Structures are given as structure tokens and as C-alpha cells.
Amino acid sequence: MANKISDETIEYVSILSKLKLTDKEKKQAKKEIGNMLDYFDKLNELDTTGVEPMSHVFPINNVFREDVIKNEDQREDILKNAPGVKDGMFKVPRTVE
């Protein structure tokens, strides 16, 4: 499959990735992409019947905490961080005349 990678393809990929490649780098990229595609072909030859698809190699459990709603009034704590407070609200500079 490496022979299917053309110079135009390498040029197109370099434009898409916004990379300015020298001729030497283009030649190296063509070789490396060809090697990757050859490896993909080799992987396609494997017999994967009976192998279940997976999203991750290791079993992952949700490690997040339960989302618990609390109806606590935290107004005073929040307003402590405000640069200015007026009538229990944030006081900010006027932006519209």
C-alpha cells in the first residue's frame, strides 16, 4: 500500500496540517505514512472473530461523585469575592450610557 502514497497526497496533508515541509521531510513523511499503511494491512489480516469491540483496554468505572443538589443559600459567601456590593448584589462599573 506504500506505493499508493503520492507526492501530491503528501503535499495535501502538509497543507491540511499547516506544515511547511522540506523536500527531505516530504520524502521521510511519505516513507513513514507508507509504513503505517503497510502495518494497517498487516493488522487487517488478523482473525478477530469472537473478539468483542472495546472502548478501552482496562475496565473503567465512573469515578465521579454522585451529583447531589443542595439548596443552600451561599449568597454571603459568594459576595465576599465581589469587588463591590450594593443591596446584596455585585456592584460593577456602568458599561452602557
C-alpha positions as CSV (number, residue, x, y, z in Angstrom):
1,M,0.0,0.0,0.0
2,A,3.0,2.3,0.4
3,N,3.1,2.8,-3.3
4,K,-0.3,4.4,-3.2
5,I,1.1,7.5,-1.4
6,S,1.8,10.1,-4.0
7,D,3.8,13.3,-3.7
8,E,0.5,15.2,-4.2
9,T,-1.0,13.4,-1.2
10,I,1.9,14.3,1.0
11,E,1.7,17.9,-0.2
12,Y,-2.1,17.9,0.5
13,V,-1.6,16.5,4.0
14,S,1.1,19.1,4.7
15,I,-1.3,21.9,3.7
16,L,-4.1,20.5,5.8
17,S,-1.8,20.2,8.8
18,K,-0.3,23.7,8.1
19,L,3.2,22.3,8.0
20,K,5.9,23.6,5.7
21,L,8.0,20.6,4.8
22,T,11.3,20.5,3.0
23,D,11.7,18.0,0.2
24,K,13.7,15.8,2.5
25,E,10.9,15.9,5.1
26,K,8.3,15.2,2.5
27,K,10.3,12.1,1.4
28,Q,10.5,10.9,5.0
29,A,6.8,11.6,5.6
30,K,5.9,9.6,2.5
31,K,8.0,6.7,3.7
32,E,6.6,6.8,7.3
33,I,3.0,7.0,6.2
34,G,3.6,4.2,3.8
35,N,5.0,2.1,6.6
36,M,1.9,2.9,8.7
37,L,-0.4,1.8,5.9
38,D,1.5,-1.4,5.4
39,Y,1.1,-2.1,9.1
40,F,-2.6,-1.5,8.9
41,D,-2.8,-4.0,6.0
42,K,-1.0,-6.5,8.3
43,L,-3.5,-5.9,11.1
44,N,-6.4,-6.4,8.6
45,E,-5.1,-10.0,8.1
46,L,-5.7,-10.9,11.7
47,D,-8.6,-13.1,12.6
48,T,-10.8,-11.1,15.0
49,T,-13.8,-13.3,15.1
50,G,-15.2,-13.7,18.6
51,V,-13.3,-10.7,19.8
52,E,-15.7,-8.1,21.3
53,P,-15.0,-4.5,20.5
54,M,-13.9,-2.4,23.4
55,S,-13.6,1.3,24.1
56,H,-10.7,1.0,26.5
57,V,-8.1,-1.6,27.3
58,F,-8.8,-1.5,31.0
59,P,-12.2,-1.7,32.6
60,I,-13.2,1.8,33.7
61,N,-15.8,2.6,36.3
62,N,-17.2,6.0,36.9
63,V,-15.0,7.7,39.5
64,F,-17.1,10.8,39.8
65,R,-19.2,11.6,42.9
66,E,-22.9,11.5,42.9
67,D,-24.4,14.8,41.8
68,V,-26.4,15.9,44.9
69,I,-28.5,19.0,44.8
70,K,-28.2,21.2,47.9
71,N,-30.5,24.2,48.4
72,E,-28.1,26.2,50.5
73,D,-28.0,29.9,50.4
74,Q,-24.4,30.9,49.7
75,R,-25.1,34.5,48.8
76,E,-22.9,35.9,51.6
77,D,-20.0,33.6,50.8
78,I,-20.2,34.5,47.1
79,L,-20.5,38.2,47.7
80,K,-17.3,38.1,49.8
81,N,-15.4,37.7,46.5
82,A,-17.1,40.7,44.8
83,P,-15.1,43.9,44.3
84,G,-18.1,45.8,45.3
85,V,-21.6,45.0,46.8
86,K,-24.8,47.1,46.8
87,D,-28.1,45.8,48.1
88,G,-26.9,42.2,48.2
89,M,-25.8,42.2,44.5
90,F,-22.5,42.6,42.7
91,K,-21.7,46.2,42.0
92,V,-19.9,46.7,38.7
93,P,-19.0,49.7,36.6
94,R,-21.6,51.0,34.2
95,T,-21.0,49.8,30.6
96,V,-23.9,51.5,28.7
97,E,-24.5,55.2,28.7
